[in-house]
Every structure is written in structure tokens, then in C-alpha cells.
Amino acid sequence: MSQLFPGAVVEPVELAETKGMVCIRTASESDVESLSVYFTGLSTTSRSKRFMGARTDLSVVAAECVAKSDRLDHFTLLAELRQEGHGRIIGEARYAYDAAVRHGEFAISVADAFQRMGLGLQMMTAMETRAVDLGHEMIAAETARTNAEMRGLAKKAGFRDTGLGDWQSVHLAKRLSR
């Protein structure tokens, strides 16, 4: 990886629409405040979709996202936009492996201004690659039936509806391969 992005998990890319470089990297304890600011900056609709309901304790959520970063099977990836020497979080994906059910679960969000630019798919790909490297074979997520954006992104990434959701939610899963 380049010296500019020492923590990158994939090669940084330039998104034409952003006028800056986007780096996908692993979150650390030092990112809690920036992640809290990111969550606060999401629209009410995007926050509700990400957390499947209203959340007001965003600093607590941000701390939870990086709390287990010392464990390989729990991680948060951040998409960070770098412009003129400054960085800001524009996306996040949280992953946790559940040994009891033998699959990883994830949640993802992209800042409103950066949605529909391919960033969510790039983050999901990076997350899946890391899960495969850890030896995980299945990854899953749950989303609201009304969250058409997440359902579309998951379908594009190769996830399928397992039929395990209820009248409000959809359970999506994907078998990972090396």
C-alpha cells in the first residue's frame, strides 16, 4: 500500500465525484470520535436504515464499533475521503463472527452524499476478503424489508434472501469461497 494510506486494506481509489482519494482501512480506538461525527452526519433516514431504528447514543455506538478491534473476528472498516491533507469518514462496515452459528454478520452505511458511487460494494468486497482470509465460510446480514437500497446492494454482491426474516426484516446470506 502507499505511504499516504498505511492502514489501507485495499488499494486507495479516486472517485471522480469526490475530488479526492478514498481509502478503506481498519478502524482503531482513535477513530471513535470521528466515527461518532460520521454517524451524527447521516440523515435520519440513513441512520434508521443502518441501525434498523432510531438511535441517539451515537458516541456509544461508535465506541462499540471499535471496542473489539483487538480480536481478528470482529472488525470495522472505514471508508475515508482524503482531500487536501484532511480525512473524513464517508462509510463504515462492521463485521462480527459468531462461532456458535458459524457465520459472520455485518452492518454497513455510506454517507448520504456518497451513496450510489460504488463505495458500498467496494467496502463489502473488502470485508468479505478479510472474512475469507480469516477462514470464515458464510456471511449474513439482516435489513428492513423497506430498505431497498441495502437489498439491492446485497443482491449485487451475491447475497440471497434466506427466507429467515419476518414481516419487517429480510435475512440475507452469502457463502464465501477462497
Secondary structure, 3 states (H helix, E strand, C coil): CCCCCCCECCCCEEECCCCEEEEEEECCHHHHHHHHHHHHHCCHHHHHHHHCCCCCCHHHHHHHHHHCCCCCCEEEEEEEEEECCEEEEEEEEEEEEECCCCEEEEEEEECHHHCCCCHHHHHHHHHHHHHHHCCCCEEEEEEECCCHHHHHHHHHCCCEECCCCCCCEEEEEEECCC
